[in-house]
Amino acid sequence: MTRINNNVGSLIAQRVLGTNNQSLNTTLERLSTGFRINRGKDDPAGLIASENLRAEKASLGAAIGNAERADQVVNIAEGGLTEIATLLEDIQGLITTTANTAGLSAEEREANQLQIDSILQTIERVAGATSFQGKRLLNGSLDYNTTNVSANVNDFSINGAKIDSGGTRNVDVVVTGSAQVGGFLLSFGGANIDLASADSEFVIEIAGDLGSRELTFASGTALGDIVDAVNSFSEVTGVSAVLSTSNNAIRLESDELGSDKFVSLKVIDDGGIVGANSGVYTLSANDTNVATPGSGVAFNTITNVVRDFGQDVTAFINGIRATTQGTEARINTDFLDVRVDLATGGGTGSATAQELGSVQAFTITGGGADFQLAPQVDIAGKVSVGIQNVAVRDLGRVTTDVGGSSETVFLADLTAGASLNVVDGDLGAAQKTVDEAITQIASLRGRLGAFQQNTVGATIRSLGIAFENTTAAESVIRDADFASETAELTRAQILVASTTQVLQQANTQPQNALQLLG
């Protein structure tokens, strides 16, 4: 049937040609941009998913940058600490050299003191000058701020604490088991040693965690003299003696508390001791052991070494069982990493290392170095590290006997005129202080190294994998498949060309009506 007014075939060809042109344009756009989704109408659900994945990629990339920045910050701090460690080793050598008093002149000792003063000043400068973009790293500005420090806390350190902005965190310690010394109670049946004969000897070997000494006593030796003899070797044995006048006995105790401290006793020759109830008894706080004959071991029956170990404090910090050593308790969790050294003694009304109970040790009010190492900005994605002040006034904290009295000293006390100077000061205490400073610096370096290796390094690797997987997921949804799109391009081009030809023929079809008109 032939019509002129309405060319339906042409309309059909036009519609199909428009569709094919649209398909061709879509394919050309995808091949030009490389994306399968260029606007919302291409794939509404896919667009939403890909935009969310793009946002995650941005956060992951920023977190990787943060972790790399944290690694650089720690590298700079490590450089300063390495130099301080070398300087402390130099001081240690100077102290040992100066202790050779018979071989050094007064001028040489003074010259050594000048070197120590110069080294201490250099440590102070390094601690104050080590910085990252103007932020001081080793002067205590990255340490934590605390208040309400309990008198029952000797010392503490905060290695890490996650705190909400403007918030605080209390550190509460509950002591469930007391720290104890190792030791024995020695009873001689009187105020003096009573041996079988005047020429008999009482020979014992006393040992502690530092070493041992053999001591020999004659009949009639007063208990006070035995105490003095034992205490004269305390620095090499780690064992001290205390006279218990209430029952004519001697308490042998390890100088420090803890399970790695001990007192051992070996009776080499009992000398035929004849005192009533003489022997070795279990150590007790009130020295009542000697009052119960039979609870001890007679000297002449001790054929082998008897040994008694101390005990570490048992404690919980903020509800978490602490790792303890002596009077120190520590926890290391994702939110809190603290060490607390509890005071000794009892009767204070709250917990100490030797009194059960609870004590609010201190309150953390802020500070520390916070690094955002996760894409999500919340407390769980933050890592907090504390870097203590390494200035000489805070390094090497040791409580020791200086000039016959107990005193807490620091590295700064090695300066000229101070109590630990090498010209006329206490060289033994000076060496202990430097040893402690070396230990503190080494511990800080080790902790920062573990942070770099296990926290920052692992974070960079895990974030890198997450970034790759997120990119792959976003690519699957949004990127164009060139193999498929080039095939679609060929198809669309052929369809457009063929439809154009069909449209041309449809447009010429009405001319057939002229033939009917003759």
Disulfide bonds with the S-S distance in Angstrom:
none
